[in-house]
């Protein structure tokens, strides 16, 4: 499962998400939307908004730090190992 995380360097919830993913040993690609207009536009197209973080887990979009939804993603990742 490919996981992309769209974030900004100053976002508190982005930092919490990174810590959570690291703790769960879930690999992810970090995408800074401040550094890339293309990435920002891609995030907006996928989520329909500017809020961060946005998680794209094989096309399933999660906006914000929603631990219940993230746990479901974690179970899918662990099931594929």
PyMOL Python script that loads the backbone (N, CA, C, O; Angstrom):
from pymol import cmd

cmd.read_pdbstr("""\
ATOM      1  N   UNK A   1       0.846  -1.177   0.000  1.00  0.00           N
ATOM      2  CA  UNK A   1       0.000   0.000   0.000  1.00  0.00           C
ATOM      3  C   UNK A   1       0.891   1.240   0.000  1.00  0.00           C
ATOM      4  O   UNK A   1       1.800   1.367   0.820  1.00  0.00           O
ATOM      5  N   UNK A   2       0.618   2.138  -0.922  1.00  0.00           N
ATOM      6  CA  UNK A   2       1.375   3.390  -0.990  1.00  0.00           C
ATOM      7  C   UNK A   2       0.626   4.459  -0.208  1.00  0.00           C
ATOM      8  O   UNK A   2      -0.568   4.675  -0.417  1.00  0.00           O
ATOM      9  N   UNK A   3       1.339   5.126   0.697  1.00  0.00           N
ATOM     10  CA  UNK A   3       0.747   6.176   1.513  1.00  0.00           C
ATOM     11  C   UNK A   3       1.502   7.469   1.273  1.00  0.00           C
ATOM     12  O   UNK A   3       2.713   7.551   1.479  1.00  0.00           O
ATOM     13  N   UNK A   4       0.755   8.487   0.829  1.00  0.00           N
ATOM     14  CA  UNK A   4       1.320   9.817   0.639  1.00  0.00           C
ATOM     15  C   UNK A   4       0.689  10.724   1.686  1.00  0.00           C
ATOM     16  O   UNK A   4      -0.519  10.686   1.917  1.00  0.00           O
ATOM     17  N   UNK A   5       1.530  11.538   2.315  1.00  0.00           N
ATOM     18  CA  UNK A   5       1.037  12.474   3.315  1.00  0.00           C
ATOM     19  C   UNK A   5       1.391  13.887   2.859  1.00  0.00           C
ATOM     20  O   UNK A   5       2.565  14.247   2.769  1.00  0.00           O
ATOM     21  N   UNK A   6       0.359  14.680   2.573  1.00  0.00           N
ATOM     22  CA  UNK A   6       0.551  16.074   2.190  1.00  0.00           C
ATOM     23  C   UNK A   6       0.528  16.891   3.476  1.00  0.00           C
ATOM     24  O   UNK A   6      -0.407  16.789   4.270  1.00  0.00           O
ATOM     25  N   UNK A   7       1.578  17.712   3.676  1.00  0.00           N
ATOM     26  CA  UNK A   7       1.689  18.439   4.927  1.00  0.00           C
ATOM     27  C   UNK A   7       2.441  19.740   4.751  1.00  0.00           C
ATOM     28  O   UNK A   7       2.996  20.030   3.691  1.00  0.00           O
ATOM     29  N   UNK A   8       2.442  20.522   5.833  1.00  0.00           N
ATOM     30  CA  UNK A   8       3.247  21.732   5.895  1.00  0.00           C
ATOM     31  C   UNK A   8       4.168  21.618   7.108  1.00  0.00           C
ATOM     32  O   UNK A   8       3.829  20.933   8.073  1.00  0.00           O
ATOM     33  N   UNK A   9       5.319  22.273   7.076  1.00  0.00           N
ATOM     34  CA  UNK A   9       6.292  22.147   8.170  1.00  0.00           C
ATOM     35  C   UNK A   9       5.796  22.668   9.521  1.00  0.00           C
ATOM     36  O   UNK A   9       6.263  22.209  10.563  1.00  0.00           O
ATOM     37  N   UNK A  10       4.864  23.612   9.519  1.00  0.00           N
ATOM     38  CA  UNK A  10       4.419  24.209  10.779  1.00  0.00           C
ATOM     39  C   UNK A  10       3.119  23.615  11.320  1.00  0.00           C
ATOM     40  O   UNK A  10       2.636  24.050  12.365  1.00  0.00           O
ATOM     41  N   UNK A  11       2.558  22.652  10.644  1.00  0.00           N
ATOM     42  CA  UNK A  11       1.276  22.046  11.027  1.00  0.00           C
ATOM     43  C   UNK A  11       1.461  21.093  12.211  1.00  0.00           C
ATOM     44  O   UNK A  11       2.191  20.107  12.117  1.00  0.00           O
ATOM     45  N   UNK A  12       0.794  21.400  13.320  1.00  0.00           N
ATOM     46  CA  UNK A  12       0.890  20.571  14.529  1.00  0.00           C
ATOM     47  C   UNK A  12       0.328  19.171  14.275  1.00  0.00           C
ATOM     48  O   UNK A  12       0.917  18.177  14.697  1.00  0.00           O
ATOM     49  N   UNK A  13      -0.810  19.097  13.585  1.00  0.00           N
ATOM     50  CA  UNK A  13      -1.431  17.796  13.316  1.00  0.00           C
ATOM     51  C   UNK A  13      -0.591  16.962  12.353  1.00  0.00           C
ATOM     52  O   UNK A  13      -0.610  15.733  12.410  1.00  0.00           O
ATOM     53  N   UNK A  14       0.145  17.633  11.471  1.00  0.00           N
ATOM     54  CA  UNK A  14       1.056  16.918  10.568  1.00  0.00           C
ATOM     55  C   UNK A  14       2.165  16.243  11.386  1.00  0.00           C
ATOM     56  O   UNK A  14       2.530  15.096  11.127  1.00  0.00           O
ATOM     57  N   UNK A  15       2.687  16.960  12.363  1.00  0.00           N
ATOM     58  CA  UNK A  15       3.728  16.392  13.223  1.00  0.00           C
ATOM     59  C   UNK A  15       3.191  15.215  14.011  1.00  0.00           C
ATOM     60  O   UNK A  15       3.871  14.198  14.143  1.00  0.00           O
ATOM     61  N   UNK A  16       1.969  15.338  14.542  1.00  0.00           N
ATOM     62  CA  UNK A  16       1.350  14.229  15.273  1.00  0.00           C
ATOM     63  C   UNK A  16       1.173  13.019  14.363  1.00  0.00           C
ATOM     64  O   UNK A  16       1.408  11.883  14.775  1.00  0.00           O
ATOM     65  N   UNK A  17       0.758  13.268  13.126  1.00  0.00           N
ATOM     66  CA  UNK A  17       0.569  12.184  12.165  1.00  0.00           C
ATOM     67  C   UNK A  17       1.886  11.484  11.860  1.00  0.00           C
ATOM     68  O   UNK A  17       1.943  10.255  11.826  1.00  0.00           O
ATOM     69  N   UNK A  18       2.947  12.260  11.639  1.00  0.00           N
ATOM     70  CA  UNK A  18       4.259  11.657  11.364  1.00  0.00           C
ATOM     71  C   UNK A  18       4.709  10.793  12.537  1.00  0.00           C
ATOM     72  O   UNK A  18       5.216   9.689  12.341  1.00  0.00           O
ATOM     73  N   UNK A  19       4.525  11.291  13.747  1.00  0.00           N
ATOM     74  CA  UNK A  19       4.893  10.514  14.941  1.00  0.00           C
ATOM     75  C   UNK A  19       4.078   9.228  15.015  1.00  0.00           C
ATOM     76  O   UNK A  19       4.614   8.166  15.332  1.00  0.00           O
ATOM     77  N   UNK A  20       2.790   9.323  14.726  1.00  0.00           N
ATOM     78  CA  UNK A  20       1.899   8.163  14.786  1.00  0.00           C
ATOM     79  C   UNK A  20       2.310   7.113  13.753  1.00  0.00           C
ATOM     80  O   UNK A  20       2.404   5.927  14.069  1.00  0.00           O
ATOM     81  N   UNK A  21       2.553   7.558  12.515  1.00  0.00           N
ATOM     82  CA  UNK A  21       2.955   6.631  11.456  1.00  0.00           C
ATOM     83  C   UNK A  21       4.288   5.964  11.779  1.00  0.00           C
ATOM     84  O   UNK A  21       4.464   4.771  11.533  1.00  0.00           O
ATOM     85  N   UNK A  22       5.222   6.728  12.328  1.00  0.00           N
ATOM     86  CA  UNK A  22       6.528   6.184  12.694  1.00  0.00           C
ATOM     87  C   UNK A  22       6.381   5.160  13.812  1.00  0.00           C
ATOM     88  O   UNK A  22       6.990   4.091  13.769  1.00  0.00           O
ATOM     89  N   UNK A  23       5.574   5.492  14.806  1.00  0.00           N
ATOM     90  CA  UNK A  23       5.339   4.572  15.933  1.00  0.00           C
ATOM     91  C   UNK A  23       4.727   3.253  15.447  1.00  0.00           C
ATOM     92  O   UNK A  23       5.074   2.177  15.933  1.00  0.00           O
ATOM     93  N   UNK A  24       3.821   3.358  14.488  1.00  0.00           N
ATOM     94  CA  UNK A  24       3.151   2.166  13.937  1.00  0.00           C
ATOM     95  C   UNK A  24       4.000   1.459  12.878  1.00  0.00           C
ATOM     96  O   UNK A  24       3.608   0.412  12.364  1.00  0.00           O
ATOM     97  N   UNK A  25       5.170   2.037  12.552  1.00  0.00           N
ATOM     98  CA  UNK A  25       6.080   1.486  11.538  1.00  0.00           C
ATOM     99  C   UNK A  25       5.408   1.369  10.174  1.00  0.00           C
ATOM    100  O   UNK A  25       5.538   0.364   9.477  1.00  0.00           O
ATOM    101  N   UNK A  26       4.690   2.422   9.820  1.00  0.00           N
ATOM    102  CA  UNK A  26       4.006   2.474   8.532  1.00  0.00           C
ATOM    103  C   UNK A  26       4.814   3.376   7.607  1.00  0.00           C
ATOM    104  O   UNK A  26       4.976   4.562   7.890  1.00  0.00           O
ATOM    105  N   UNK A  27       5.323   2.829   6.504  1.00  0.00           N
ATOM    106  CA  UNK A  27       6.086   3.658   5.562  1.00  0.00           C
ATOM    107  C   UNK A  27       5.169   4.623   4.817  1.00  0.00           C
ATOM    108  O   UNK A  27       4.036   4.291   4.468  1.00  0.00           O
ATOM    109  N   UNK A  28       5.688   5.819   4.586  1.00  0.00           N
ATOM    110  CA  UNK A  28       4.897   6.827   3.889  1.00  0.00           C
ATOM    111  C   UNK A  28       5.823   7.789   3.152  1.00  0.00           C
ATOM    112  O   UNK A  28       7.006   7.922   3.468  1.00  0.00           O
ATOM    113  N   UNK A  29       5.244   8.447   2.169  1.00  0.00           N
ATOM    114  CA  UNK A  29       5.960   9.477   1.424  1.00  0.00           C
ATOM    115  C   UNK A  29       5.463  10.826   1.931  1.00  0.00           C
ATOM    116  O   UNK A  29       4.265  11.106   1.889  1.00  0.00           O
ATOM    117  N   UNK A  30       6.371  11.650   2.402  1.00  0.00           N
ATOM    118  CA  UNK A  30       6.028  12.970   2.920  1.00  0.00           C
ATOM    119  C   UNK A  30       6.118  13.994   1.796  1.00  0.00           C
ATOM    120  O   UNK A  30       7.136  14.077   1.109  1.00  0.00           O
ATOM    121  N   UNK A  31       5.049  14.778   1.605  1.00  0.00           N
ATOM    122  CA  UNK A  31       5.014  15.769   0.548  1.00  0.00           C
ATOM    123  C   UNK A  31       4.714  17.131   1.165  1.00  0.00           C
ATOM    124  O   UNK A  31       3.640  17.349   1.726  1.00  0.00           O
ATOM    125  N   UNK A  32       5.675  18.042   1.054  1.00  0.00           N
ATOM    126  CA  UNK A  32       5.538  19.396   1.598  1.00  0.00           C
ATOM    127  C   UNK A  32       4.853  20.275   0.560  1.00  0.00           C
ATOM    128  O   UNK A  32       5.425  20.560  -0.492  1.00  0.00           O
ATOM    129  N   UNK A  33       3.626  20.705   0.857  1.00  0.00           N
ATOM    130  CA  UNK A  33       2.870  21.493  -0.125  1.00  0.00           C
ATOM    131  C   UNK A  33       3.336  22.948  -0.194  1.00  0.00           C
ATOM    132  O   UNK A  33       2.966  23.674  -1.117  1.00  0.00           O
ATOM    133  N   UNK A  34       4.138  23.372   0.769  1.00  0.00           N
ATOM    134  CA  UNK A  34       4.689  24.729   0.730  1.00  0.00           C
ATOM    135  C   UNK A  34       5.791  24.812  -0.333  1.00  0.00           C
ATOM    136  O   UNK A  34       5.930  25.827  -1.017  1.00  0.00           O
ATOM    137  N   UNK A  35       6.560  23.747  -0.461  1.00  0.00           N
ATOM    138  CA  UNK A  35       7.684  23.728  -1.407  1.00  0.00           C
ATOM    139  C   UNK A  35       7.269  23.460  -2.846  1.00  0.00           C
ATOM    140  O   UNK A  35       8.033  23.733  -3.771  1.00  0.00           O
ATOM    141  N   UNK A  36       6.062  22.925  -3.046  1.00  0.00           N
ATOM    142  CA  UNK A  36       5.662  22.526  -4.395  1.00  0.00           C
ATOM    143  C   UNK A  36       4.227  22.944  -4.702  1.00  0.00           C
ATOM    144  O   UNK A  36       3.280  22.442  -4.097  1.00  0.00           O
ATOM    145  N   UNK A  37       4.080  23.863  -5.643  1.00  0.00           N
ATOM    146  CA  UNK A  37       2.740  24.263  -6.079  1.00  0.00           C
ATOM    147  C   UNK A  37       2.010  23.087  -6.710  1.00  0.00           C
ATOM    148  O   UNK A  37       0.799  22.939  -6.546  1.00  0.00           O
ATOM    149  N   UNK A  38       2.742  22.259  -7.427  1.00  0.00           N
ATOM    150  CA  UNK A  38       2.146  21.077  -8.070  1.00  0.00           C
ATOM    151  C   UNK A  38       1.571  20.137  -7.007  1.00  0.00           C
ATOM    152  O   UNK A  38       0.460  19.630  -7.159  1.00  0.00           O
ATOM    153  N   UNK A  39       2.323  19.910  -5.941  1.00  0.00           N
ATOM    154  CA  UNK A  39       1.860  19.040  -4.855  1.00  0.00           C
ATOM    155  C   UNK A  39       0.635  19.642  -4.170  1.00  0.00           C
ATOM    156  O   UNK A  39      -0.316  18.930  -3.846  1.00  0.00           O
ATOM    157  N   UNK A  40       0.664  20.958  -3.951  1.00  0.00           N
ATOM    158  CA  UNK A  40      -0.471  21.641  -3.327  1.00  0.00           C
ATOM    159  C   UNK A  40      -1.726  21.467  -4.192  1.00  0.00           C
ATOM    160  O   UNK A  40      -2.798  21.141  -3.682  1.00  0.00           O
ATOM    161  N   UNK A  41      -1.583  21.686  -5.493  1.00  0.00           N
ATOM    162  CA  UNK A  41      -2.723  21.545  -6.404  1.00  0.00           C
ATOM    163  C   UNK A  41      -3.235  20.105  -6.434  1.00  0.00           C
ATOM    164  O   UNK A  41      -4.441  19.868  -6.493  1.00  0.00           O
ATOM    165  N   UNK A  42      -2.313  19.155  -6.393  1.00  0.00           N
ATOM    166  CA  UNK A  42      -2.676  17.730  -6.366  1.00  0.00           C
ATOM    167  C   UNK A  42      -3.478  17.418  -5.097  1.00  0.00           C
ATOM    168  O   UNK A  42      -4.483  16.710  -5.155  1.00  0.00           O
ATOM    169  N   UNK A  43      -3.032  17.948  -3.954  1.00  0.00           N
ATOM    170  CA  UNK A  43      -3.722  17.725  -2.686  1.00  0.00           C
ATOM    171  C   UNK A  43      -5.135  18.308  -2.724  1.00  0.00           C
ATOM    172  O   UNK A  43      -6.089  17.669  -2.281  1.00  0.00           O
ATOM    173  N   UNK A  44      -5.259  19.519  -3.252  1.00  0.00           N
ATOM    174  CA  UNK A  44      -6.571  20.177  -3.329  1.00  0.00           C
ATOM    175  C   UNK A  44      -7.501  19.385  -4.246  1.00  0.00           C
ATOM    176  O   UNK A  44      -8.683  19.215  -3.946  1.00  0.00           O
ATOM    177  N   UNK A  45      -6.963  18.905  -5.360  1.00  0.00           N
ATOM    178  CA  UNK A  45      -7.779  18.110  -6.295  1.00  0.00           C
ATOM    179  C   UNK A  45      -8.285  16.833  -5.618  1.00  0.00           C
ATOM    180  O   UNK A  45      -9.435  16.441  -5.815  1.00  0.00           O
ATOM    181  N   UNK A  46      -7.432  16.186  -4.822  1.00  0.00           N
ATOM    182  CA  UNK A  46      -7.809  14.937  -4.161  1.00  0.00           C
ATOM    183  C   UNK A  46      -8.778  15.153  -3.005  1.00  0.00           C
ATOM    184  O   UNK A  46      -9.719  14.380  -2.826  1.00  0.00           O
ATOM    185  N   UNK A  47      -8.543  16.217  -2.212  1.00  0.00           N
ATOM    186  CA  UNK A  47      -9.312  16.390  -0.981  1.00  0.00           C
ATOM    187  C   UNK A  47     -10.406  17.446  -1.081  1.00  0.00           C
ATOM    188  O   UNK A  47     -11.356  17.436  -0.299  1.00  0.00           O
ATOM    189  N   UNK A  48     -10.271  18.360  -2.045  1.00  0.00           N
ATOM    190  CA  UNK A  48     -11.242  19.427  -2.175  1.00  0.00           C
ATOM    191  C   UNK A  48     -11.041  20.567  -1.192  1.00  0.00           C
ATOM    192  O   UNK A  48     -11.914  21.425  -1.059  1.00  0.00           O
ATOM    193  N   UNK A  49      -9.909  20.594  -0.502  1.00  0.00           N
ATOM    194  CA  UNK A  49      -9.659  21.668   0.462  1.00  0.00           C
ATOM    195  C   UNK A  49      -8.174  21.888   0.708  1.00  0.00           C
ATOM    196  O   UNK A  49      -7.325  21.146   0.214  1.00  0.00           O
ATOM    197  N   UNK A  50      -7.881  22.937   1.491  1.00  0.00           N
ATOM    198  CA  UNK A  50      -6.497  23.309   1.776  1.00  0.00           C
ATOM    199  C   UNK A  50      -6.007  22.801   3.138  1.00  0.00           C
ATOM    200  O   UNK A  50      -4.837  22.993   3.466  1.00  0.00           O
ATOM    201  N   UNK A  51      -6.850  22.173   3.922  1.00  0.00           N
ATOM    202  CA  UNK A  51      -6.456  21.715   5.260  1.00  0.00           C
ATOM    203  C   UNK A  51      -5.392  20.627   5.167  1.00  0.00           C
ATOM    204  O   UNK A  51      -5.408  19.797   4.258  1.00  0.00           O
ATOM    205  N   UNK A  52      -4.472  20.647   6.118  1.00  0.00           N
ATOM    206  CA  UNK A  52      -3.473  19.588   6.207  1.00  0.00           C
ATOM    207  C   UNK A  52      -3.536  18.986   7.600  1.00  0.00           C
ATOM    208  O   UNK A  52      -3.980  19.651   8.536  1.00  0.00           O
ATOM    209  N   UNK A  53      -3.108  17.759   7.756  1.00  0.00           N
ATOM    210  CA  UNK A  53      -2.576  16.871   6.736  1.00  0.00           C
ATOM    211  C   UNK A  53      -3.679  16.219   5.900  1.00  0.00           C
ATOM    212  O   UNK A  53      -4.829  16.104   6.323  1.00  0.00           O
ATOM    213  N   UNK A  54      -3.281  15.800   4.701  1.00  0.00           N
ATOM    214  CA  UNK A  54      -4.133  14.982   3.841  1.00  0.00           C
ATOM    215  C   UNK A  54      -3.366  13.698   3.565  1.00  0.00           C
ATOM    216  O   UNK A  54      -2.216  13.730   3.127  1.00  0.00           O
ATOM    217  N   UNK A  55      -4.010  12.573   3.823  1.00  0.00           N
ATOM    218  CA  UNK A  55      -3.400  11.267   3.608  1.00  0.00           C
ATOM    219  C   UNK A  55      -4.075  10.616   2.405  1.00  0.00           C
ATOM    220  O   UNK A  55      -5.302  10.559   2.315  1.00  0.00           O
ATOM    221  N   UNK A  56      -3.253  10.131   1.490  1.00  0.00           N
ATOM    222  CA  UNK A  56      -3.741   9.374   0.339  1.00  0.00           C
ATOM    223  C   UNK A  56      -3.181   7.967   0.482  1.00  0.00           C
ATOM    224  O   UNK A  56      -1.996   7.729   0.251  1.00  0.00           O
ATOM    225  N   UNK A  57      -4.046   7.044   0.866  1.00  0.00           N
ATOM    226  CA  UNK A  57      -3.649   5.650   1.051  1.00  0.00           C
ATOM    227  C   UNK A  57      -4.274   4.832  -0.076  1.00  0.00           C
ATOM    228  O   UNK A  57      -5.413   4.374   0.020  1.00  0.00           O
ATOM    229  N   UNK A  58      -3.501   4.663  -1.141  1.00  0.00           N
ATOM    230  CA  UNK A  58      -3.997   3.948  -2.329  1.00  0.00           C
ATOM    231  C   UNK A  58      -5.344   4.488  -2.794  1.00  0.00           C
ATOM    232  O   UNK A  58      -6.246   3.717  -3.121  1.00  0.00           O
ATOM    233  N   UNK A  59      -5.480   5.813  -2.824  1.00  0.00           N
ATOM    234  CA  UNK A  59      -6.702   6.434  -3.322  1.00  0.00           C
ATOM    235  C   UNK A  59      -7.737   6.745  -2.257  1.00  0.00           C
ATOM    236  O   UNK A  59      -8.680   7.491  -2.518  1.00  0.00           O
ATOM    237  N   UNK A  60      -7.581   6.190  -1.063  1.00  0.00           N
ATOM    238  CA  UNK A  60      -8.486   6.532   0.035  1.00  0.00           C
ATOM    239  C   UNK A  60      -7.951   7.808   0.688  1.00  0.00           C
ATOM    240  O   UNK A  60      -6.821   7.841   1.176  1.00  0.00           O
ATOM    241  N   UNK A  61      -8.775   8.850   0.688  1.00  0.00           N
ATOM    242  CA  UNK A  61      -8.336  10.161   1.175  1.00  0.00           C
ATOM    243  C   UNK A  61      -8.854  10.387   2.591  1.00  0.00           C
ATOM    244  O   UNK A  61     -10.041  10.220   2.873  1.00  0.00           O
ATOM    245  N   UNK A  62      -7.935  10.770   3.470  1.00  0.00           N
ATOM    246  CA  UNK A  62      -8.276  11.128   4.850  1.00  0.00           C
ATOM    247  C   UNK A  62      -7.762  12.545   5.070  1.00  0.00           C
ATOM    248  O   UNK A  62      -6.590  12.832   4.828  1.00  0.00           O
ATOM    249  N   UNK A  63      -8.641  13.424   5.528  1.00  0.00           N
ATOM    250  CA  UNK A  63      -8.244  14.804   5.823  1.00  0.00           C
ATOM    251  C   UNK A  63      -8.135  14.947   7.331  1.00  0.00           C
ATOM    252  O   UNK A  63      -9.062  14.613   8.070  1.00  0.00           O
ATOM    253  N   UNK A  64      -6.993  15.448   7.776  1.00  0.00           N
ATOM    254  CA  UNK A  64      -6.779  15.656   9.201  1.00  0.00           C
ATOM    255  C   UNK A  64      -6.259  14.397   9.885  1.00  0.00           C
ATOM    256  O   UNK A  64      -6.051  13.362   9.252  1.00  0.00           O
ATOM    257  N   UNK A  65      -6.056  14.513  11.182  1.00  0.00           N
ATOM    258  CA  UNK A  65      -5.554  13.393  11.982  1.00  0.00           C
ATOM    259  C   UNK A  65      -6.751  12.660  12.559  1.00  0.00           C
ATOM    260  O   UNK A  65      -7.184  12.941  13.676  1.00  0.00           O
ATOM    261  N   UNK A  66      -7.283  11.720  11.792  1.00  0.00           N
ATOM    262  CA  UNK A  66      -8.454  10.932  12.187  1.00  0.00           C
ATOM    263  C   UNK A  66      -7.952   9.542  12.588  1.00  0.00           C
ATOM    264  O   UNK A  66      -7.785   8.660  11.746  1.00  0.00           O
ATOM    265  N   UNK A  67      -7.718   9.368  13.876  1.00  0.00           N
ATOM    266  CA  UNK A  67      -7.070   8.139  14.338  1.00  0.00           C
ATOM    267  C   UNK A  67      -7.882   6.880  14.033  1.00  0.00           C
ATOM    268  O   UNK A  67      -7.301   5.832  13.749  1.00  0.00           O
ATOM    269  N   UNK A  68      -9.194   6.963  14.086  1.00  0.00           N
ATOM    270  CA  UNK A  68     -10.024   5.793  13.784  1.00  0.00           C
ATOM    271  C   UNK A  68      -9.828   5.340  12.334  1.00  0.00           C
ATOM    272  O   UNK A  68      -9.674   4.149  12.066  1.00  0.00           O
ATOM    273  N   UNK A  69      -9.834   6.288  11.415  1.00  0.00           N
ATOM    274  CA  UNK A  69      -9.616   5.950  10.006  1.00  0.00           C
ATOM    275  C   UNK A  69      -8.181   5.486   9.776  1.00  0.00           C
ATOM    276  O   UNK A  69      -7.936   4.581   8.978  1.00  0.00           O
ATOM    277  N   UNK A  70      -7.238   6.106  10.476  1.00  0.00           N
ATOM    278  CA  UNK A  70      -5.829   5.720  10.338  1.00  0.00           C
ATOM    279  C   UNK A  70      -5.591   4.300  10.835  1.00  0.00           C
ATOM    280  O   UNK A  70      -4.784   3.568  10.261  1.00  0.00           O
ATOM    281  N   UNK A  71      -6.285   3.908  11.895  1.00  0.00           N
ATOM    282  CA  UNK A  71      -6.155   2.537  12.411  1.00  0.00           C
ATOM    283  C   UNK A  71      -6.581   1.523  11.350  1.00  0.00           C
ATOM    284  O   UNK A  71      -5.970   0.462  11.222  1.00  0.00           O
ATOM    285  N   UNK A  72      -7.624   1.847  10.592  1.00  0.00           N
ATOM    286  CA  UNK A  72      -8.075   0.947   9.519  1.00  0.00           C
ATOM    287  C   UNK A  72      -6.995   0.824   8.439  1.00  0.00           C
ATOM    288  O   UNK A  72      -6.768  -0.261   7.904  1.00  0.00           O
ATOM    289  N   UNK A  73      -6.331   1.942   8.123  1.00  0.00           N
ATOM    290  CA  UNK A  73      -5.245   1.914   7.159  1.00  0.00           C
ATOM    291  C   UNK A  73      -4.091   1.069   7.706  1.00  0.00           C
ATOM    292  O   UNK A  73      -3.499   0.270   6.980  1.00  0.00           O
ATOM    293  N   UNK A  74      -3.780   1.250   8.982  1.00  0.00           N
ATOM    294  CA  UNK A  74      -2.701   0.487   9.612  1.00  0.00           C
ATOM    295  C   UNK A  74      -2.975  -1.002   9.543  1.00  0.00           C
ATOM    296  O   UNK A  74      -2.056  -1.784   9.300  1.00  0.00           O
ATOM    297  N   UNK A  75      -4.214  -1.411   9.752  1.00  0.00           N
ATOM    298  CA  UNK A  75      -4.586  -2.834   9.670  1.00  0.00           C
ATOM    299  C   UNK A  75      -4.390  -3.357   8.250  1.00  0.00           C
ATOM    300  O   UNK A  75      -3.919  -4.479   8.063  1.00  0.00           O
ATOM    301  N   UNK A  76      -4.749  -2.556   7.251  1.00  0.00           N
ATOM    302  CA  UNK A  76      -4.539  -2.966   5.858  1.00  0.00           C
ATOM    303  C   UNK A  76      -3.049  -3.133   5.558  1.00  0.00           C
ATOM    304  O   UNK A  76      -2.642  -4.091   4.899  1.00  0.00           O
ATOM    305  N   UNK A  77      -2.246  -2.195   6.046  1.00  0.00           N
ATOM    306  CA  UNK A  77      -0.791  -2.255   5.816  1.00  0.00           C
ATOM    307  C   UNK A  77      -0.223  -3.509   6.478  1.00  0.00           C
ATOM    308  O   UNK A  77       0.564  -4.231   5.864  1.00  0.00           O
ATOM    309  N   UNK A  78      -0.612  -3.771   7.712  1.00  0.00           N
ATOM    310  CA  UNK A  78      -0.088  -4.937   8.431  1.00  0.00           C
ATOM    311  C   UNK A  78      -0.553  -6.231   7.804  1.00  0.00           C
ATOM    312  O   UNK A  78       0.159  -7.234   7.842  1.00  0.00           O
ATOM    313  N   UNK A  79      -1.750  -6.218   7.223  1.00  0.00           N
ATOM    314  CA  UNK A  79      -2.280  -7.408   6.560  1.00  0.00           C
ATOM    315  C   UNK A  79      -1.530  -7.765   5.290  1.00  0.00           C
ATOM    316  O   UNK A  79      -1.566  -8.914   4.848  1.00  0.00           O
ATOM    317  N   UNK A  80      -0.843  -6.780   4.692  1.00  0.00           N
ATOM    318  CA  UNK A  80      -0.116  -7.019   3.435  1.00  0.00           C
ATOM    319  C   UNK A  80       1.334  -7.389   3.668  1.00  0.00           C
ATOM    320  O   UNK A  80       2.065  -7.639   2.709  1.00  0.00           O
ATOM    321  N   UNK A  81       1.771  -7.431   4.924  1.00  0.00           N
ATOM    322  CA  UNK A  81       3.168  -7.765   5.207  1.00  0.00           C
ATOM    323  C   UNK A  81       3.363  -9.259   5.248  1.00  0.00           C
ATOM    324  O   UNK A  81       4.477  -9.730   5.474  1.00  0.00           O
TER     325      UNK A  81
END
""", "prot")
cmd.dss("prot")
cmd.show_as("cartoon", "prot")
cmd.util.cbc("prot")
cmd.orient("prot")
